[in-house]
Amino acid sequence: MDFSVTRSSGGLIPPSEPTPSEVLDLSVIDRLPVLRCNARTLHVFRYGPSTALRIRAALSKALVAYYPLAGRLKESNQRELQIECSGEGVWFVEACANCALDTVNYFDNVMSIPFDKLLPQHPLEDEGLDPLVLMQVTRFTCDGYVMGLTFCHSICDGLGAAQFLNAVGELARGLEHLSVVPLWHRDFLPPLPPPPPPPPLREACSNSLTNLPPGPPPMPDYQLEQTNTDIPLDQINRLKQKFQESTGQTCSSFEIVAATLWSRRTKAIILEKDTEVKLIFFANCRQLLPSTLPKGFYGNCFFPVTITASSEELAWSSIADVVKLVQEAKSRLPNEFAKWTKGDLLKEGIDPFAPPLIYTTLFISEWGKLGFNQVDYGHGPPVHVVPMQGSSIIPVGIVGSLPLPKKGIRLMTWCVKKAHQQPFLDEMAKLR
């Protein structure tokens, strides 16, 4: 898209009042290496004059209650991740674009969005100053705006990040008190026992290369292509009704979309008939803890649900059969999560948070119900929320919402390489 964005000089926004100066421990899940990354999203709003000033002020107020987010990550003497509550603040940038949002169709065409113009740049990174939250509010000539957000995943999962943004929205709308009081509460799980030591290398003659420890796996040489599939609400309802008619049972929208994506992608990438394929999604586990997490908790609390099948089995199964595989895996979640929290899985040499990151493993995530689509800074919720691709080699599908006022699901995928893109599009077109 050919338009320009002019950024003002960015700066740190600290809490508007003094906050505790302390070091806080993170939870067992927060400290997982896989979460040492940032989630990046765009939030597109149709209208909101002077919203940047309102958000800036509300952000400073919200950081009083959410003061750990104004701190920085550090490692303890035991090399465990912690938060140093320094009150330094989050990074905030104002910007303006030289066009109206309708000129770019409110960024409905996700595949041509210039993320580099709309996401915040961080000039302090080279100086070792690494805020946990970075935000850019870009005003368009129509008085609409786009919020570009970068969030440290070690501090919040999607539900937690949406809770924080909703708090900023409440304060931006002039509410005196937050409807949900944030609570840290990161000691909800005991420390996991260390994994068993690796087995010793077999003794071998000095000139043998067969018993040397393996090096890191080679990086794939492919780049995943982005595709989008819009599924209107009436079509989702028809798919769910068809499942109910064939099985006598019900299913969720996520289950039917996940099963359809996994099945049709597997057919498109043309694997050998006995190839093992996996589908993985991350389930909220707040309700599975021995003692319920308090309302206001905003940390990470999820667990990977993994479904394994052969490519031949998946190719010949009906969508209803694949939905059943998804539902059966979800039914095992309480037991698997309990085994992990007790350390039993690690004792067996199983790390559910370290699945094989290969072409035959597909990750899928549900974004429509996290709460981002309900955030209101004073002029209504966003038209839509757009995630940025996290990796060019890890196959991913994101189940989001269609841009308003349409109702339904936008399935955003980065899950096939170029050679398989058209066969995949042809398979997904069969939905219509």
N, C-alpha and C positions, 0 to 999 in steps of 0.2 A: 504494500500500500504506500503510495507516494504522498507523504505529508511530513511535516517537520515538527519536532517537539523542542521547545526551549526550556531548559531546567534553570531554576534559581539555584543559588548556592545552598546546598543541603546543610543540615545541622542536627545535633543531638537534642532530643526532647527529654528532659529529666522529669521525674515526678514533681507535681506542683507543690507538694508539702514534704517535709522531712520524712524519711522512711528508715526502717531498721537496717543497720549495717551488720551483716552476719553472713556466715557461710552455710548454705543449705545442701543437704544430701539429696541426690536424685534417687528415684526408685530403681529397682532391678530392671524394669522394662526401659525406663528413660536411658539407662546407661548402655543399652545394647549398641554395639558398634554400627549396626545397620542404620541406626537413627542419627548418626553423625553426619547429617546432611541438612539442606534447606529445602523447604517446600515453597514453590513460587506460583502465584496465582494473579489473575487480573479480574477485577470486579467492575463491571460496566454499569453506570448509572445514567439514566436518561436525562435527569435534570438535577441541579443543585448549585445555584449561584452562591459564591463565597463559602462553599463547603470546605475548602482546604483550611481556611482559618478556623472554622468550627471544629474540624477534625483535629487540628493541631492542639487546640485548647482542651478538647475532650480527651485526647490521648494523654496529655500531661496529667489530667485528673485521674484517669483510669489507672495510671501507673502507681498511684498512691496505694490502691488496693492490690494491684498486680505488680508490686515492686520487684519481685524476682526477675521479671522480664526486662527491667531496666539495668540488670546486672550483667555479669559476664561468666562464661564457662571457665572452669579451672579444674585441675587434677589434684587430688589429695596426695599425701605421701605414699598411699597405697595404689596410686595411679587410678583411682576411681573418680568418675566425673562428678563435679559439684557445681553449685552456683554461688559465685561471690556477689552478694547483694551490695553493689557499689553505688547504685543510684545514678550511674553515668547517663543512662537514658537510651532511647531507641533513635534510629536514624530516620529523618523525615525530609522529604524534598517536595517542593512545589514546582509545577511545570505547566506550560500552556502549549496547546497545539494550534496549528494555523488553519483548522477546518472544523466543520460541524460533525457530530457523530453520525448523522444520517448520510453524510458523504461517504463514510466507510461502513455504512450499513450496520452500525453499532457493533462492529467486529463479529458479525454473524459468521463470516467465513474464517473460521479459526485457523485454517492452514496458512493464511497469508498475514497473520498478525505480526507486526514488528515488535516482538517482546523486548528487544534491547532498548527501544525508545520509551516503553511504558513501565518497565520495571526499574526500581531504584538502583543506581550505581553507588558503589561504596568506596569513596576515595581514601578512607582511613584504613582499609584492609592491610595495606603494605606497612602501616605503622603498628600493626598488631592489635588494633582496636576493632573488635568484632562484635557489634551489637547483635542481640538475639532476634530483634525485629527491625526490618527496614521497610519503609513505606514511601511511595511516590503518588501524589495526587495530581493528575494531569487534567487541566480544565480545557474544554473545547469551546469553540466560538458560539455554540448553541446553549451554553451554560450547563451542558452535561459534563460528566467527568469520568475518568477511569482511575481506580485505585490499583496500583501495582504493589503487591505485598510479597515480602520474603520473610519466612518464619523458620526459626530453628526447630527442627523436629524433635530434638532431644528434650525440649521443654514441654511441648504440647502435642497431642494427637489432633486430628481434624476437629473432633468435638470440642476440645479445649481451646483451640485457636478461634473457632467460631464463637465460643462463649466470651472470649476476650473482646472480639470485634463487636459483639452485641452490647457489651458493657460500654465500649467507646460510643456506639450509636445511641444508647440511652442518655449518656451524658451530653452528647451533641444535641439531642432533642430537648435538653433542659431538665431532665429528671434529677431530683435532689439525691436520691439513693438508688443504688443498683438493685435490680430485682433478684439477682443471684450474687451472693457474697462469695468471692473466690477463697478456696481453701487449698493449701499446699499439700498436706497429707500424703507425702511420698513414701511412708513406711508401711504401706498396706501389704507388702510382701516381704517375707524373710529373705536374707541373702541366700542365693543359690549355692549349693556345694560346688567346689571346683570340678571341672570335667576330669575323667580319668586320664592318667598320663598315656602318651602314645606308646604302642608296643616297641620294644627295642629292635633295632635293625638286626637282621640275621647276620651271623658271621660269614664273611666271604673273603676270597683271596684278594690280595691288594690290587690286582690288575683287572678285577671284574667291575663293570659298570652297571650290572643289572640290579644291584642292591643299593645304589646311591639314593638318597632321599629325593623325591620328585621336586622339581622346581615349580614355580607358579604356573597355572594353566595358561595356555596362549589366549590372547584376547581375540574375540571373533572379528572377522574382517568385514562384516556387513554393517549397514546402517538401516535402522528401522524406519519405514515410511508411515506418515500420519494419514489416517483415514477417519472420516466421521460418518456415522449412520444415525439419522433422526428417525425415531420411532414414536409416532403420535399416540396419545393416550388410548384412543379407541382401538388401535392395533395391539397395544399391550394387553388391553382387556380381552381382546379376541384370543390372543395366545394363551392367556391364563384360563379362559373359558374352555378352550380346546383341551388343555391339560386336565381340567376338572372332569370334562366329559369322558376322557379316555381312562382316567384313573379313579374317579370318584373322590379325589382329594384336591386340596387347594395348594397354591404356591404363591410366592411373592413376586413382585415385578423384577427384583434383583435376581432371583433364582432363574426365572425364565430367560432373562437377558444373558446372564452368565453362561447358562447351558447352551444357548444358541450361539453365542460368540465362540465358546470353546469348541463346539462341534463343527461349526462352519470354518473356523480357522484351521482346524486339524485337517479337514478335507482339502483346503486350499493349498496347504504347504506340502502335500503329497509325500508322506513318509512311508518307510517300509512298514509292512503290515504288523510286525511285532515290536515296533518302536514304542517305548514308554513315554507317555505324555502326562504332564501335571497341570492342574489348575489350582491356583493359590489365591485366597483372599483373606483379609484381616478382619476378624470379628471383634466387636466391642465386648469386653469381658467384665465390665463393671458389675453386672448382675450375678457373676459367677464366684465372686469373692466370699470367703467365709463370713466376713462382716461387710455390710453394704458400704460402698464409698459414699461419703457425704455429698449432698448437693453442693455444687460449687467447685468440686475437684476438677482441675483442668490439665492434668498430666496425661501421659500415655498409659493406656490400659486396653490392650488388644492382644490377639493371639492368631497366628496363621492357621487357617483351615486348608488342608492339602488333600486334593483328590487325585488319585493316580489311576490311569487306564492305559490300555494299548491303543495305538492309533487305529488298528483294525476294528476293535470293539467300538470305539467312538464313531467311526465312519458309518458303521451299520446300525448304530442305536438310533432310536427315535429321540426327538427333543424331550419327550416325556420321560424316557429312560434316563437321559442325562440329568434332567431336573431331579430325579430320584437319587442319583449319585450325589448331587450337591446337597440334598436334604439329609441323606444318610451321613455325610461327612459333618454337617452341622450338628446332627444329633450326638456325634462323638466328641464334640467340642468340650463339654464340661469335664469329661473324664481325661481328655488329653491335656487340658489346661491344668487340672489338678495334679496330674503326673509331672508336668513340667515344674510347677511351683514347689513340689516336693523334691525335685532333683532327680526323679526316677528316669526321665528321658535322657538326661545327660549321662547318668550311670550306664545307660544302654548305648551310649555313643551317638545319640540322636540329638541334633540341635535343630528344632523346628524353625528357628529364625535364620538358618543358613541353608536354604534350599539351593539346588543346582541352578545357577544363573545362566541357563543355556536356552537355545532357540525352542526347545520342546517344552519349556516351562512358561506358562502364561499366568501373569498376575492380573487380577481385576479388583477394582476398588469402587465403592459406592460413595459418591459425593453429594447426591441430591438431598440426603437426609441429615447432613452434618450441622446445618444451621446457617451456612454462609448466605443462602438465598433469602433469609429473613432479616438480614442486617439492614437497619434504616438509620441514616445519619441526619434525617430531617425532611427528606423529600421522597420517601418511598424506598422499597428494596431494589436491588440491582436487576437490570434487564437479564443478565446472565453472569455466571462465574466461569472463568476459563483457566484450567490448570496448564502449566508449562510442562513439556516433556522432561522427565527426570533423567533418562538414560537413553542413549542411542542404540544400545545393544540388549536391553532387558525388555522382553515383550510385555506390554501393559495395555489394559483397557480400563477406562474410567467411565462409570455410569453417572452421568450428570443430568441436569434438567434442560429442557428446551428453552431457548430465550423467550421471555415474556413478550406477548400475552399467550403464546402457544403453550399447550400442555402436553407433556410426554417426556421422553428420555432422549438425550443426546449421548450416544455412545462414542466417545473419543478414544481412538486406539493408535498405539505405536507398537504394532505386533507382527508386522510382516516385512520382509525385505523386498526390494524392488521386483525381483523375479516373481514373487507371489502376490504382488499387490492387486493386479487385475483379477486373478482367480479368486482372491479373497473378496473383492468388491462384487464379483458375480455371485458368490455364495451369499453374501449379505443382502444382495438385491432380491433374492428369493423370499425374503421376509415380506416384500410388498406384493 
